[in-house]
């Protein structure tokens, strides 16, 4: 009888240990869903750019695969860099957040001095065949820095007015440097991320109303006194009114979406990419997606981007419940970064928002944007990995 009881007890304990072992295996691995979704988006990007860039590449370089070859190199570097980021403890970013912000400000100043000018904008620093866009690095470095600042100054943010307004002074410096390029779209993203993190941190509503009113007024003046910005803001309301001028790019984009219908014309069958839609492989790549893959293809890309965004925000909420503030704010900032870039890019291409020149994460052509996105995803994967390991430490036999 005792032997039978001992056998049953052993089986129960083995079952519990097996259950814990399964959880341990789950914790030991990186988030597979996030990895698969990211790789799917990269694959879609390569297919889209190979189609959308053919005409422009052949016209400008004589090699129809010029942009595709470069994007393949960017993708390889970005994936490798993202994997390296998964090995770095998240606490490291907290410790080096101030130097990172210093590097970002230095590059923003440097681009104004030696930057390469394209379409009357100085946004790129050329290092031989490589073009670095400091504004892309700024977005990630600001998320890291401001997450660190908020976690360190949380009591001051709650209890003192100065604690809330102090970061706004930093935003003013960043705004000046970005507007000198000019890059109004990146400024919108950085400002929105700042307010998002402050909201999650529990800053007061009155402070929000006051600062948003001031920033909104300043933003309106910036747009009003710059004719090209005013044209961008107003032209999207009725692009057909000046379809060969300020509304040209948007009208061509809308034609692409219209031709695509529900299921699209098929990969490679876009007409708008044949010189009608300028820079079809960069800011307006989703218009070519809509033309070749239709409404269903666009919805599929949006769904994949939503998976990344939702995973970041849900992870942030879980972490912040346990008072791990820096990692929670950092995950939230990364989620907002992907959300804002996706909404603004697709909104601009479809005529729902003014054109801002922002890339679509993991889809649009460009090395700086792609590497920064994979860098951010690497950090997000690491935060998720650390959080699940922390949970494993709290498991009991009867969990």
Secondary structure, DSSP 8 states (H G I E B T S, - for coil): -HHHHHHHHHHHHHHHHHHHHHHHHHHHS--HHHHHHHHHHHHHHHHHHHHHTHHHHHHHHS-TTHHHHHHHHHHHHHHHHHHHHTTS-HHHHHHTHHHHHHHHHHHHHHHHHH-EEETTEEEEEEETTEEE-HHHHHHHHHHHHHHHHHHHSHHHHHH-HHHHHHHHHHHHHHHHHHHTTT-HHHHHHHHHHHHHHHHHHT--HHHHHHHHHHHHHHHHHHHHT-HHHHHHHHHTTSGGGGTTTTTHHHHHHHHHHHHHTTT-S-TT--STTTTTSTTTTTTTHHHHHHHHHHHHHHHHHHHHHHHHHHHHHHHHHHHHHTT-HHHHHHHHHHHHHHHHHHHHHHHHHTTSS-------TTTSS-HHHHHHHHHHHHHHHHHHHHHHHHHHTT--TT-
